Amino acid sequence: MDRSEARTQNVAVRKLDRDSLSFFAKKYVWWKSEEEAAEQPERVIAQVMNIGDFDDIQTLEMLAGTELLKKILNEAEIGQFSPRSWSYWHYRLDLAAVDEVPAMPALRLD
């Protein structure tokens, strides 16, 4: 990632104010303290995308913007999304046509 991409990502993540990020962290990353979870905003966002309720997803999309959500989905790690959420977000963010959702991230043994 070059500097301009990093700056763009940081600006988008900063749109999520500290209170919103802490709210999502407390609710969706329960195994860490709010402070620990907030240090990985992309992880918090992915978790909301995966298991968030409808209202929280609407709020997240409004605060983060679709470009950041697309980036998080495109850079997803193994196990961050369920198959259902993976498909949902590809359709919702207009990243896939019907029956053309890409494969989920998987472990490769070379």
Buried (B, 14 or more C-beta within 10 A) or exposed (E): EEEEEEEBBEEBBEEBEEEBBBBBBBBBBEEBEBEEBBEBBBBBBBBBBBBBEEEBBEBBBEBBBEEBBBBBBEEBEEEBBEEEBBBBBBBBBEBBEEEEBEEBBEEEEE
